[in-house]
Amino acid sequence: MIRNILAGYTDLLQSLLRFVALFAVSLGLGALVVWPLWRLAVGNPQVYTLASAVFATLIIVSIIAVRLRRAYIRDKGLLYTSLIRRLIVVVGVSTSVFFVMHYQRLIALACAFLTLILYGMVAFGINPRRRSSPKNPQL
């Protein structure tokens, strides 16, 4: 009975030590990543902003490229529709953000509204035969 109690406390202590070790490693790695980024953001905000924007853009472009490749493999005809829809969204959001940043909010609202209309025309207004079926989902 004492052996079972000691084994239980040993397991509990090992689990607690693993948790503390994992927490310490996570804290250390987090500090190694965050501290240089914080120093860069404080010391040179333009470079930090540019690096962050480039990194985010690369991630988004790689995700889109993988999905477009899958769409091309499935159905080459739907690829062009998918590309046009994505282009409409990217250009519409970009122009809206551009106009908001330049204090032209009414023009930005008009761009957003035009983006919704164009996206609807391309995504839902084309021939239903060209749109995807449940077996072949459109990206």
C-alpha positions, 0 to 999 in steps of 0.5 A: 500500500505504501508502495502504491502511494509513493508510486502515485506521488512519484508520477504526480511529481514527474508530471509537475516537473514535466509541466514546469520544464515545458513552461520554462522551454516555452518561455525561453523560446518565446523570449528568444523570438519576441525580444529581438522583434520588440527591439526592432519595432522600438528601434526601427519601426519602418523596417519592422513594419516592412518585414512584417508586411512582407512576411504576412504577404508571403504566408498569404501568397503561399496559402493561395498558391497551394489552393490554386494548384489544387483547383488547377488539378481538379478542374482547369476551367474553374481555376480561372474563375477562382483566380478572378474572384481572388483578384477582385477581393484582393484589389477591392480590399487593397483599394478600400484600405488605401482610401481609408489610409488617405482619409477618403472614407466615402470612396473606400466605402464605394470601393468595398461596395463595388467589390461586393457587387463584382464578386457576386457577379463573378461568383454567382452570376456566371453560368451554373454549369461552370460553377462547382458542384458539391463533388467539386467544390470551388475554392 
